[in-house]
Amino acid sequence: MTQKNNKYTYRVTWSEEDAEYVGLCAEFPSLSWLAHTPEAALKGTRKLVNEVVADMLRNEEPVPEPIATKHFSGKFMVRVPPDVHRQLAMQAAEAGVSLNRLASAKLGQ
């Protein structure tokens, strides 16, 4: 497994429907791996991602960058209905903070 593939975002969760653990990778949302233990689900998912990345490289396809190594500016735009904007502006004014600070605090919860 390449070093870059070790930087992908993996998660293991229980699948009630399959009655097994499922391994997932955020950068490859269409991939999953079922196993009887969380450790085996993670190992299977990492192996599968490694195989997919190797195949993508052989076919000269772009490989997703790991979320962990991406640069984020800390800025993004969110559109909300005007009445929600008004309510948030009032909450911010009443709390004595900027609308940006209020929204950041709410998103961080």
Biopython code that builds the backbone (N, CA, C, O; Angstrom):
import numpy as np
from Bio.PDB.StructureBuilder import StructureBuilder

atoms = [
    (1, "MET", "N", (0.859, -1.188, 0.000)),
    (1, "MET", "CA", (0.000, 0.000, 0.000)),
    (1, "MET", "C", (0.891, 1.231, 0.000)),
    (1, "MET", "O", (1.848, 1.312, 0.769)),
    (2, "THR", "N", (0.581, 2.174, -0.848)),
    (2, "THR", "CA", (1.408, 3.372, -0.908)),
    (2, "THR", "C", (1.147, 4.255, 0.302)),
    (2, "THR", "O", (0.109, 4.161, 0.956)),
    (3, "GLN", "N", (2.113, 5.110, 0.576)),
    (3, "GLN", "CA", (1.984, 6.032, 1.713)),
    (3, "GLN", "C", (0.781, 6.951, 1.544)),
    (3, "GLN", "O", (0.072, 7.234, 2.510)),
    (4, "LYS", "N", (0.546, 7.423, 0.301)),
    (4, "LYS", "CA", (-0.568, 8.338, 0.067)),
    (4, "LYS", "C", (-1.903, 7.675, 0.400)),
    (4, "LYS", "O", (-2.799, 8.322, 0.942)),
    (5, "ASN", "N", (-2.039, 6.381, 0.077)),
    (5, "ASN", "CA", (-3.296, 5.683, 0.359)),
    (5, "ASN", "C", (-3.546, 5.553, 1.858)),
    (5, "ASN", "O", (-4.691, 5.403, 2.286)),
    (6, "ASN", "N", (-2.480, 5.610, 2.659)),
    (6, "ASN", "CA", (-2.643, 5.549, 4.109)),
    (6, "ASN", "C", (-3.240, 6.831, 4.670)),
    (6, "ASN", "O", (-3.647, 6.871, 5.830)),
    (7, "LYS", "N", (-3.293, 7.885, 3.849)),
    (7, "LYS", "CA", (-3.803, 9.169, 4.327)),
    (7, "LYS", "C", (-5.281, 9.367, 4.026)),
    (7, "LYS", "O", (-5.844, 10.410, 4.359)),
    (8, "TYR", "N", (-5.912, 8.393, 3.407)),
    (8, "TYR", "CA", (-7.335, 8.516, 3.123)),
    (8, "TYR", "C", (-8.138, 8.417, 4.415)),
    (8, "TYR", "O", (-7.628, 7.978, 5.446)),
    (9, "THR", "N", (-9.389, 8.827, 4.346)),
    (9, "THR", "CA", (-10.267, 8.877, 5.511)),
    (9, "THR", "C", (-11.117, 7.616, 5.557)),
    (9, "THR", "O", (-12.043, 7.450, 4.764)),
    (10, "TYR", "N", (-10.794, 6.734, 6.490)),
    (10, "TYR", "CA", (-11.502, 5.459, 6.617)),
    (10, "TYR", "C", (-12.437, 5.488, 7.819)),
    (10, "TYR", "O", (-12.194, 6.179, 8.808)),
    (11, "ARG", "N", (-13.514, 4.715, 7.699)),
    (11, "ARG", "CA", (-14.484, 4.615, 8.798)),
    (11, "ARG", "C", (-15.042, 3.204, 8.788)),
    (11, "ARG", "O", (-15.239, 2.614, 7.726)),
    (12, "VAL", "N", (-15.292, 2.669, 9.960)),
    (12, "VAL", "CA", (-15.925, 1.360, 10.095)),
    (12, "VAL", "C", (-17.168, 1.537, 10.942)),
    (12, "VAL", "O", (-17.134, 2.176, 11.993)),
    (13, "THR", "N", (-18.253, 0.970, 10.478)),
    (13, "THR", "CA", (-19.507, 1.060, 11.205)),
    (13, "THR", "C", (-20.245, -0.272, 11.106)),
    (13, "THR", "O", (-19.929, -1.096, 10.247)),
    (14, "TRP", "N", (-21.206, -0.482, 11.961)),
    (14, "TRP", "CA", (-22.007, -1.708, 11.941)),
    (14, "TRP", "C", (-23.140, -1.552, 10.934)),
    (14, "TRP", "O", (-23.802, -0.515, 10.892)),
    (15, "SER", "N", (-23.361, -2.579, 10.126)),
    (15, "SER", "CA", (-24.484, -2.603, 9.186)),
    (15, "SER", "C", (-25.517, -3.595, 9.708)),
    (15, "SER", "O", (-25.324, -4.808, 9.629)),
    (16, "GLU", "N", (-26.597, -3.075, 10.234)),
    (16, "GLU", "CA", (-27.672, -3.943, 10.756)),
    (16, "GLU", "C", (-28.252, -4.783, 9.623)),
    (16, "GLU", "O", (-28.555, -5.962, 9.812)),
    (17, "GLU", "N", (-28.405, -4.185, 8.462)),
    (17, "GLU", "CA", (-28.971, -4.868, 7.297)),
    (17, "GLU", "C", (-28.135, -6.080, 6.890)),
    (17, "GLU", "O", (-28.682, -7.128, 6.547)),
    (18, "ASP", "N", (-26.800, -5.935, 6.927)),
    (18, "ASP", "CA", (-25.912, -7.026, 6.526)),
    (18, "ASP", "C", (-25.459, -7.882, 7.702)),
    (18, "ASP", "O", (-24.881, -8.952, 7.508)),
    (19, "ALA", "N", (-25.718, -7.417, 8.911)),
    (19, "ALA", "CA", (-25.284, -8.091, 10.141)),
    (19, "ALA", "C", (-23.759, -8.291, 10.142)),
    (19, "ALA", "O", (-23.248, -9.320, 10.584)),
    (20, "GLU", "N", (-23.055, -7.276, 9.634)),
    (20, "GLU", "CA", (-21.595, -7.281, 9.601)),
    (20, "GLU", "C", (-21.104, -5.849, 9.727)),
    (20, "GLU", "O", (-21.872, -4.893, 9.619)),
    (21, "TYR", "N", (-19.807, -5.729, 9.958)),
    (21, "TYR", "CA", (-19.181, -4.415, 9.950)),
    (21, "TYR", "C", (-18.906, -4.021, 8.507)),
    (21, "TYR", "O", (-18.576, -4.862, 7.671)),
    (22, "VAL", "N", (-19.045, -2.729, 8.229)),
    (22, "VAL", "CA", (-18.770, -2.237, 6.882)),
    (22, "VAL", "C", (-17.671, -1.187, 6.962)),
    (22, "VAL", "O", (-17.739, -0.246, 7.753)),
    (23, "GLY", "N", (-16.662, -1.373, 6.124)),
    (23, "GLY", "CA", (-15.568, -0.422, 6.019)),
    (23, "GLY", "C", (-15.842, 0.525, 4.868)),
    (23, "GLY", "O", (-16.276, 0.096, 3.798)),
    (24, "LEU", "N", (-15.593, 1.808, 5.078)),
    (24, "LEU", "CA", (-15.857, 2.843, 4.086)),
    (24, "LEU", "C", (-14.653, 3.760, 3.948)),
    (24, "LEU", "O", (-13.818, 3.855, 4.848)),
    (25, "CYS", "N", (-14.577, 4.432, 2.806)),
    (25, "CYS", "CA", (-13.526, 5.425, 2.580)),
    (25, "CYS", "C", (-14.196, 6.675, 2.015)),
    (25, "CYS", "O", (-14.829, 6.612, 0.961)),
    (26, "ALA", "N", (-14.067, 7.802, 2.700)),
    (26, "ALA", "CA", (-14.754, 9.038, 2.316)),
    (26, "ALA", "C", (-14.386, 9.493, 0.906)),
    (26, "ALA", "O", (-15.235, 10.016, 0.184)),
    (27, "GLU", "N", (-13.139, 9.301, 0.512)),
    (27, "GLU", "CA", (-12.694, 9.752, -0.802)),
    (27, "GLU", "C", (-13.177, 8.844, -1.936)),
    (27, "GLU", "O", (-13.124, 9.228, -3.104)),
    (28, "PHE", "N", (-13.645, 7.649, -1.595)),
    (28, "PHE", "CA", (-14.185, 6.690, -2.564)),
    (28, "PHE", "C", (-15.556, 6.223, -2.071)),
    (28, "PHE", "O", (-15.688, 5.090, -1.607)),
    (29, "PRO", "N", (-16.576, 7.076, -2.163)),
    (29, "PRO", "CA", (-17.877, 6.756, -1.556)),
    (29, "PRO", "C", (-18.590, 5.543, -2.153)),
    (29, "PRO", "O", (-19.513, 5.014, -1.533)),
    (30, "SER", "N", (-18.188, 5.093, -3.333)),
    (30, "SER", "CA", (-18.849, 3.936, -3.931)),
    (30, "SER", "C", (-18.251, 2.609, -3.455)),
    (30, "SER", "O", (-18.774, 1.544, -3.783)),
    (31, "LEU", "N", (-17.168, 2.665, -2.692)),
    (31, "LEU", "CA", (-16.512, 1.441, -2.226)),
    (31, "LEU", "C", (-16.910, 1.109, -0.797)),
    (31, "LEU", "O", (-17.111, 2.000, 0.029)),
    (32, "SER", "N", (-17.020, -0.182, -0.515)),
    (32, "SER", "CA", (-17.252, -0.642, 0.855)),
    (32, "SER", "C", (-16.753, -2.077, 0.972)),
    (32, "SER", "O", (-16.556, -2.767, -0.029)),
    (33, "TRP", "N", (-16.550, -2.516, 2.226)),
    (33, "TRP", "CA", (-16.062, -3.868, 2.479)),
    (33, "TRP", "C", (-16.753, -4.395, 3.726)),
    (33, "TRP", "O", (-16.695, -3.773, 4.786)),
    (34, "LEU", "N", (-17.401, -5.536, 3.597)),
    (34, "LEU", "CA", (-18.084, -6.165, 4.724)),
    (34, "LEU", "C", (-17.203, -7.220, 5.368)),
    (34, "LEU", "O", (-16.498, -7.955, 4.677)),
    (35, "ALA", "N", (-17.243, -7.295, 6.704)),
    (35, "ALA", "CA", (-16.470, -8.300, 7.435)),
    (35, "ALA", "C", (-17.112, -8.548, 8.795)),
    (35, "ALA", "O", (-17.950, -7.773, 9.257)),
    (36, "HIS", "N", (-16.698, -9.651, 9.427)),
    (36, "HIS", "CA", (-17.267, -10.012, 10.733)),
    (36, "HIS", "C", (-16.675, -9.217, 11.898)),
    (36, "HIS", "O", (-17.256, -9.174, 12.982)),
    (37, "THR", "N", (-15.520, -8.590, 11.672)),
    (37, "THR", "CA", (-14.911, -7.776, 12.729)),
    (37, "THR", "C", (-14.584, -6.390, 12.175)),
    (37, "THR", "O", (-14.381, -6.235, 10.971)),
    (38, "PRO", "N", (-14.533, -5.386, 13.046)),
    (38, "PRO", "CA", (-14.173, -4.045, 12.578)),
    (38, "PRO", "C", (-12.768, -4.014, 11.975)),
    (38, "PRO", "O", (-12.529, -3.324, 10.985)),
    (39, "GLU", "N", (-11.854, -4.753, 12.566)),
    (39, "GLU", "CA", (-10.479, -4.770, 12.076)),
    (39, "GLU", "C", (-10.409, -5.338, 10.655)),
    (39, "GLU", "O", (-9.690, -4.811, 9.806)),
    (40, "ALA", "N", (-11.155, -6.407, 10.405)),
    (40, "ALA", "CA", (-11.164, -7.017, 9.072)),
    (40, "ALA", "C", (-11.848, -6.105, 8.053)),
    (40, "ALA", "O", (-11.451, -6.072, 6.889)),
    (41, "ALA", "N", (-12.866, -5.369, 8.480)),
    (41, "ALA", "CA", (-13.546, -4.430, 7.578)),
    (41, "ALA", "C", (-12.589, -3.308, 7.169)),
    (41, "ALA", "O", (-12.547, -2.922, 6.001)),
    (42, "LEU", "N", (-11.827, -2.788, 8.124)),
    (42, "LEU", "CA", (-10.855, -1.740, 7.821)),
    (42, "LEU", "C", (-9.756, -2.272, 6.906)),
    (42, "LEU", "O", (-9.397, -1.628, 5.920)),
    (43, "LYS", "N", (-9.229, -3.437, 7.231)),
    (43, "LYS", "CA", (-8.162, -4.022, 6.420)),
    (43, "LYS", "C", (-8.644, -4.278, 4.990)),
    (43, "LYS", "O", (-7.924, -3.994, 4.033)),
    (44, "GLY", "N", (-9.855, -4.810, 4.843)),
    (44, "GLY", "CA", (-10.406, -5.078, 3.523)),
    (44, "GLY", "C", (-10.632, -3.803, 2.727)),
    (44, "GLY", "O", (-10.374, -3.764, 1.524)),
    (45, "THR", "N", (-11.109, -2.769, 3.391)),
    (45, "THR", "CA", (-11.354, -1.494, 2.717)),
    (45, "THR", "C", (-10.048, -0.878, 2.253)),
    (45, "THR", "O", (-9.962, -0.381, 1.131)),
    (46, "ARG", "N", (-9.038, -0.905, 3.098)),
    (46, "ARG", "CA", (-7.742, -0.338, 2.725)),
    (46, "ARG", "C", (-7.131, -1.098, 1.549)),
    (46, "ARG", "O", (-6.537, -0.491, 0.657)),
    (47, "LYS", "N", (-7.272, -2.409, 1.544)),
    (47, "LYS", "CA", (-6.757, -3.221, 0.431)),
    (47, "LYS", "C", (-7.512, -2.890, -0.853)),
    (47, "LYS", "O", (-6.908, -2.752, -1.917)),
    (48, "LEU", "N", (-8.830, -2.763, -0.750)),
    (48, "LEU", "CA", (-9.654, -2.440, -1.913)),
    (48, "LEU", "C", (-9.281, -1.066, -2.474)),
    (48, "LEU", "O", (-9.142, -0.915, -3.688)),
    (49, "VAL", "N", (-9.120, -0.077, -1.617)),
    (49, "VAL", "CA", (-8.729, 1.267, -2.062)),
    (49, "VAL", "C", (-7.377, 1.207, -2.758)),
    (49, "VAL", "O", (-7.186, 1.834, -3.800)),
    (50, "ASN", "N", (-6.441, 0.460, -2.189)),
    (50, "ASN", "CA", (-5.121, 0.330, -2.797)),
    (50, "ASN", "C", (-5.230, -0.265, -4.203)),
    (50, "ASN", "O", (-4.560, 0.201, -5.125)),
    (51, "GLU", "N", (-6.060, -1.279, -4.371)),
    (51, "GLU", "CA", (-6.247, -1.904, -5.688)),
    (51, "GLU", "C", (-6.893, -0.931, -6.676)),
    (51, "GLU", "O", (-6.495, -0.866, -7.838)),
    (52, "VAL", "N", (-7.883, -0.181, -6.214)),
    (52, "VAL", "CA", (-8.560, 0.783, -7.085)),
    (52, "VAL", "C", (-7.599, 1.898, -7.503)),
    (52, "VAL", "O", (-7.576, 2.292, -8.669)),
    (53, "VAL", "N", (-6.814, 2.401, -6.567)),
    (53, "VAL", "CA", (-5.850, 3.452, -6.883)),
    (53, "VAL", "C", (-4.825, 2.935, -7.889)),
    (53, "VAL", "O", (-4.490, 3.637, -8.843)),
    (54, "ALA", "N", (-4.329, 1.727, -7.691)),
    (54, "ALA", "CA", (-3.356, 1.146, -8.629)),
    (54, "ALA", "C", (-3.974, 1.031, -10.024)),
    (54, "ALA", "O", (-3.316, 1.321, -11.023)),
    (55, "ASP", "N", (-5.229, 0.613, -10.089)),
    (55, "ASP", "CA", (-5.922, 0.503, -11.374)),
    (55, "ASP", "C", (-6.097, 1.879, -12.026)),
    (55, "ASP", "O", (-5.912, 2.029, -13.234)),
    (56, "MET", "N", (-6.451, 2.866, -11.227)),
    (56, "MET", "CA", (-6.617, 4.226, -11.748)),
    (56, "MET", "C", (-5.296, 4.755, -12.303)),
    (56, "MET", "O", (-5.269, 5.383, -13.362)),
    (57, "LEU", "N", (-4.213, 4.503, -11.594)),
    (57, "LEU", "CA", (-2.895, 4.957, -12.050)),
    (57, "LEU", "C", (-2.503, 4.262, -13.356)),
    (57, "LEU", "O", (-1.974, 4.898, -14.267)),
    (58, "ARG", "N", (-2.768, 2.944, -13.445)),
    (58, "ARG", "CA", (-2.466, 2.206, -14.683)),
    (58, "ARG", "C", (-3.236, 2.776, -15.869)),
    (58, "ARG", "O", (-2.723, 2.822, -16.987)),
    (59, "ASN", "N", (-4.474, 3.211, -15.615)),
    (59, "ASN", "CA", (-5.328, 3.759, -16.673)),
    (59, "ASN", "C", (-5.186, 5.270, -16.828)),
    (59, "ASN", "O", (-5.938, 5.901, -17.570)),
    (60, "GLU", "N", (-4.212, 5.842, -16.120)),
    (60, "GLU", "CA", (-3.946, 7.280, -16.167)),
    (60, "GLU", "C", (-5.180, 8.121, -15.830)),
    (60, "GLU", "O", (-5.412, 9.177, -16.418)),
    (61, "GLU", "N", (-5.965, 7.623, -14.866)),
    (61, "GLU", "CA", (-7.133, 8.360, -14.372)),
    (61, "GLU", "C", (-6.706, 9.200, -13.168)),
    (61, "GLU", "O", (-5.773, 8.833, -12.453)),
    (62, "PRO", "N", (-7.383, 10.320, -12.943)),
    (62, "PRO", "CA", (-7.052, 11.126, -11.758)),
    (62, "PRO", "C", (-7.439, 10.390, -10.475)),
    (62, "PRO", "O", (-8.523, 9.815, -10.373)),
    (63, "VAL", "N", (-6.541, 10.422, -9.513)),
    (63, "VAL", "CA", (-6.756, 9.759, -8.223)),
    (63, "VAL", "C", (-7.176, 10.816, -7.205)),
    (63, "VAL", "O", (-6.539, 11.867, -7.120)),
    (64, "PRO", "N", (-8.241, 10.561, -6.425)),
    (64, "PRO", "CA", (-8.679, 11.556, -5.427)),
    (64, "PRO", "C", (-7.572, 11.892, -4.430)),
    (64, "PRO", "O", (-6.829, 11.022, -3.974)),
    (65, "GLU", "N", (-7.487, 13.174, -4.110)),
    (65, "GLU", "CA", (-6.538, 13.617, -3.090)),
    (65, "GLU", "C", (-7.138, 13.320, -1.718)),
    (65, "GLU", "O", (-8.331, 13.538, -1.509)),
    (66, "PRO", "N", (-6.329, 12.825, -0.781)),
    (66, "PRO", "CA", (-6.848, 12.595, 0.568)),
    (66, "PRO", "C", (-7.361, 13.895, 1.197)),
    (66, "PRO", "O", (-6.726, 14.941, 1.066)),
    (67, "ILE", "N", (-8.481, 13.830, 1.862)),
    (67, "ILE", "CA", (-9.047, 15.001, 2.537)),
    (67, "ILE", "C", (-8.028, 15.577, 3.530)),
    (67, "ILE", "O", (-7.927, 16.793, 3.695)),
    (68, "ALA", "N", (-7.285, 14.696, 4.178)),
    (68, "ALA", "CA", (-6.321, 15.127, 5.197)),
    (68, "ALA", "C", (-5.209, 15.996, 4.637)),
    (68, "ALA", "O", (-4.619, 16.781, 5.380)),
    (69, "THR", "N", (-4.903, 15.882, 3.347)),
    (69, "THR", "CA", (-3.809, 16.663, 2.776)),
    (69, "THR", "C", (-4.292, 17.856, 1.967)),
    (69, "THR", "O", (-3.476, 18.634, 1.473)),
    (70, "LYS", "N", (-5.605, 18.014, 1.821)),
    (70, "LYS", "CA", (-6.146, 19.148, 1.077)),
    (70, "LYS", "C", (-6.013, 20.420, 1.901)),
    (70, "LYS", "O", (-6.076, 20.392, 3.130)),
    (71, "HIS", "N", (-5.828, 21.533, 1.206)),
    (71, "HIS", "CA", (-5.795, 22.838, 1.873)),
    (71, "HIS", "C", (-7.214, 23.415, 1.854)),
    (71, "HIS", "O", (-7.850, 23.488, 0.803)),
    (72, "PHE", "N", (-7.688, 23.814, 3.008)),
    (72, "PHE", "CA", (-9.003, 24.442, 3.117)),
    (72, "PHE", "C", (-8.827, 25.892, 3.552)),
    (72, "PHE", "O", (-8.089, 26.183, 4.493)),
    (73, "SER", "N", (-9.512, 26.796, 2.858)),
    (73, "SER", "CA", (-9.371, 28.226, 3.138)),
    (73, "SER", "C", (-10.108, 28.646, 4.409)),
    (73, "SER", "O", (-9.785, 29.674, 5.004)),
    (74, "GLY", "N", (-11.083, 27.863, 4.818)),
    (74, "GLY", "CA", (-11.907, 28.253, 5.959)),
    (74, "GLY", "C", (-13.090, 29.095, 5.539)),
    (74, "GLY", "O", (-13.838, 29.588, 6.383)),
    (75, "LYS", "N", (-13.266, 29.265, 4.230)),
    (75, "LYS", "CA", (-14.379, 30.058, 3.713)),
    (75, "LYS", "C", (-15.246, 29.194, 2.811)),
    (75, "LYS", "O", (-14.738, 28.439, 1.982)),
    (76, "PHE", "N", (-16.556, 29.311, 2.981)),
    (76, "PHE", "CA", (-17.492, 28.734, 2.036)),
    (76, "PHE", "C", (-18.802, 29.488, 2.149)),
    (76, "PHE", "O", (-19.101, 30.075, 3.189)),
    (77, "MET", "N", (-19.575, 29.472, 1.090)),
    (77, "MET", "CA", (-20.818, 30.233, 1.065)),
    (77, "MET", "C", (-21.995, 29.283, 1.282)),
    (77, "MET", "O", (-22.050, 28.193, 0.713)),
    (78, "VAL", "N", (-22.915, 29.720, 2.105)),
    (78, "VAL", "CA", (-24.122, 28.943, 2.355)),
    (78, "VAL", "C", (-25.322, 29.823, 2.032)),
    (78, "VAL", "O", (-25.428, 30.947, 2.524)),
    (79, "ARG", "N", (-26.207, 29.318, 1.219)),
    (79, "ARG", "CA", (-27.430, 30.057, 0.908)),
    (79, "ARG", "C", (-28.543, 29.562, 1.814)),
    (79, "ARG", "O", (-28.755, 28.359, 1.966)),
    (80, "VAL", "N", (-29.249, 30.510, 2.412)),
    (80, "VAL", "CA", (-30.387, 30.186, 3.287)),
    (80, "VAL", "C", (-31.564, 31.053, 2.878)),
    (80, "VAL", "O", (-31.381, 32.100, 2.257)),
    (81, "PRO", "N", (-32.757, 30.628, 3.218)),
    (81, "PRO", "CA", (-33.922, 31.466, 2.924)),
    (81, "PRO", "C", (-33.819, 32.810, 3.663)),
    (81, "PRO", "O", (-33.221, 32.877, 4.737)),
    (82, "PRO", "N", (-34.393, 33.871, 3.100)),
    (82, "PRO", "CA", (-34.309, 35.196, 3.719)),
    (82, "PRO", "C", (-34.787, 35.233, 5.169)),
    (82, "PRO", "O", (-34.204, 35.944, 5.987)),
    (83, "ASP", "N", (-35.830, 34.485, 5.499)),
    (83, "ASP", "CA", (-36.317, 34.516, 6.883)),
    (83, "ASP", "C", (-35.310, 33.874, 7.846)),
    (83, "ASP", "O", (-35.186, 34.317, 8.987)),
    (84, "VAL", "N", (-34.602, 32.855, 7.406)),
    (84, "VAL", "CA", (-33.561, 32.243, 8.238)),
    (84, "VAL", "C", (-32.404, 33.236, 8.414)),
    (84, "VAL", "O", (-31.857, 33.362, 9.509)),
    (85, "HIS", "N", (-32.036, 33.934, 7.344)),
    (85, "HIS", "CA", (-30.986, 34.949, 7.409)),
    (85, "HIS", "C", (-31.360, 36.014, 8.443)),
    (85, "HIS", "O", (-30.534, 36.415, 9.263)),
    (86, "ARG", "N", (-32.604, 36.460, 8.393)),
    (86, "ARG", "CA", (-33.090, 37.484, 9.326)),
    (86, "ARG", "C", (-33.014, 36.978, 10.777)),
    (86, "ARG", "O", (-32.547, 37.689, 11.667)),
    (87, "GLN", "N", (-33.481, 35.739, 10.997)),
    (87, "GLN", "CA", (-33.461, 35.171, 12.352)),
    (87, "GLN", "C", (-32.034, 35.061, 12.891)),
    (87, "GLN", "O", (-31.772, 35.368, 14.054)),
    (88, "LEU", "N", (-31.117, 34.616, 12.027)),
    (88, "LEU", "CA", (-29.724, 34.493, 12.449)),
    (88, "LEU", "C", (-29.102, 35.858, 12.735)),
    (88, "LEU", "O", (-28.339, 36.008, 13.689)),
    (89, "ALA", "N", (-29.429, 36.851, 11.909)),
    (89, "ALA", "CA", (-28.917, 38.210, 12.132)),
    (89, "ALA", "C", (-29.418, 38.751, 13.462)),
    (89, "ALA", "O", (-28.668, 39.411, 14.182)),
    (90, "MET", "N", (-30.677, 38.483, 13.800)),
    (90, "MET", "CA", (-31.222, 38.935, 15.090)),
    (90, "MET", "C", (-30.532, 38.212, 16.244)),
    (90, "MET", "O", (-30.185, 38.838, 17.245)),
    (91, "GLN", "N", (-30.331, 36.915, 16.116)),
    (91, "GLN", "CA", (-29.641, 36.161, 17.172)),
    (91, "GLN", "C", (-28.225, 36.701, 17.385)),
    (91, "GLN", "O", (-27.769, 36.857, 18.517)),
    (92, "ALA", "N", (-27.542, 36.982, 16.274)),
    (92, "ALA", "CA", (-26.180, 37.512, 16.377)),
    (92, "ALA", "C", (-26.180, 38.871, 17.064)),
    (92, "ALA", "O", (-25.347, 39.133, 17.932)),
    (93, "ALA", "N", (-27.112, 39.734, 16.676)),
    (93, "ALA", "CA", (-27.191, 41.070, 17.282)),
    (93, "ALA", "C", (-27.491, 40.969, 18.767)),
    (93, "ALA", "O", (-26.892, 41.674, 19.578)),
    (94, "GLU", "N", (-28.407, 40.101, 19.116)),
    (94, "GLU", "CA", (-28.765, 39.932, 20.533)),
    (94, "GLU", "C", (-27.610, 39.356, 21.348)),
    (94, "GLU", "O", (-27.471, 39.662, 22.532)),
    (95, "ALA", "N", (-26.779, 38.522, 20.714)),
    (95, "ALA", "CA", (-25.639, 37.929, 21.406)),
    (95, "ALA", "C", (-24.414, 38.848, 21.369)),
    (95, "ALA", "O", (-23.416, 38.585, 22.040)),
    (96, "GLY", "N", (-24.495, 39.925, 20.584)),
    (96, "GLY", "CA", (-23.386, 40.866, 20.500)),
    (96, "GLY", "C", (-22.194, 40.318, 19.724)),
    (96, "GLY", "O", (-21.047, 40.671, 19.998)),
    (97, "VAL", "N", (-22.479, 39.446, 18.743)),
    (97, "VAL", "CA", (-21.410, 38.879, 17.914)),
    (97, "VAL", "C", (-21.764, 39.084, 16.444)),
    (97, "VAL", "O", (-22.895, 39.430, 16.104)),
    (98, "SER", "N", (-20.785, 38.866, 15.591)),
    (98, "SER", "CA", (-21.055, 38.979, 14.155)),
    (98, "SER", "C", (-21.861, 37.772, 13.685)),
    (98, "SER", "O", (-21.869, 36.718, 14.321)),
    (99, "LEU", "N", (-22.528, 37.956, 12.569)),
    (99, "LEU", "CA", (-23.280, 36.850, 11.971)),
    (99, "LEU", "C", (-22.326, 35.706, 11.623)),
    (99, "LEU", "O", (-22.669, 34.535, 11.785)),
    (100, "ASN", "N", (-21.144, 36.045, 11.151)),
    (100, "ASN", "CA", (-20.148, 35.023, 10.827)),
    (100, "ASN", "C", (-19.773, 34.201, 12.060)),
    (100, "ASN", "O", (-19.699, 32.974, 11.996)),
    (101, "ARG", "N", (-19.538, 34.884, 13.180)),
    (101, "ARG", "CA", (-19.157, 34.183, 14.415)),
    (101, "ARG", "C", (-20.295, 33.288, 14.897)),
    (101, "ARG", "O", (-20.053, 32.167, 15.345)),
    (102, "LEU", "N", (-21.530, 33.773, 14.809)),
    (102, "LEU", "CA", (-22.685, 32.962, 15.220)),
    (102, "LEU", "C", (-22.803, 31.722, 14.339)),
    (102, "LEU", "O", (-22.978, 30.612, 14.843)),
    (103, "ALA", "N", (-22.707, 31.911, 13.013)),
    (103, "ALA", "CA", (-22.829, 30.773, 12.098)),
    (103, "ALA", "C", (-21.703, 29.773, 12.321)),
    (103, "ALA", "O", (-21.935, 28.564, 12.305)),
    (104, "SER", "N", (-20.491, 30.266, 12.528)),
    (104, "SER", "CA", (-19.353, 29.381, 12.775)),
    (104, "SER", "C", (-19.567, 28.560, 14.044)),
    (104, "SER", "O", (-19.276, 27.365, 14.070)),
    (105, "ALA", "N", (-20.072, 29.197, 15.084)),
    (105, "ALA", "CA", (-20.321, 28.492, 16.345)),
    (105, "ALA", "C", (-21.403, 27.430, 16.164)),
    (105, "ALA", "O", (-21.281, 26.323, 16.688)),
    (106, "LYS", "N", (-22.468, 27.767, 15.416)),
    (106, "LYS", "CA", (-23.543, 26.793, 15.186)),
    (106, "LYS", "C", (-23.058, 25.618, 14.353)),
    (106, "LYS", "O", (-23.427, 24.476, 14.626)),
    (107, "LEU", "N", (-22.233, 25.878, 13.337)),
    (107, "LEU", "CA", (-21.727, 24.806, 12.485)),
    (107, "LEU", "C", (-20.742, 23.917, 13.245)),
    (107, "LEU", "O", (-20.631, 22.724, 12.959)),
    (108, "GLY", "N", (-20.041, 24.486, 14.197)),
    (108, "GLY", "CA", (-19.052, 23.730, 14.947)),
    (108, "GLY", "C", (-19.624, 22.858, 16.037)),
    (108, "GLY", "O", (-18.889, 22.099, 16.668)),
    (109, "GLN", "N", (-20.910, 22.948, 16.272)),
    (109, "GLN", "CA", (-21.529, 22.159, 17.359)),
    (109, "GLN", "C", (-21.603, 20.698, 17.010)),
    (109, "GLN", "O", (-22.092, 19.897, 17.807)),
]
sb = StructureBuilder()
sb.init_structure("model")
sb.init_model(0)
sb.init_chain("A")
sb.init_seg("    ")
for serial, (resi, resn, name, xyz) in enumerate(atoms, 1):
    if name == "N":
        sb.init_residue(resn, " ", resi, " ")
    sb.init_atom(name, np.array(xyz, "f"), 0.0, 1.0, " ", f" {name:<3s}", serial, name[0])
structure = sb.get_structure()
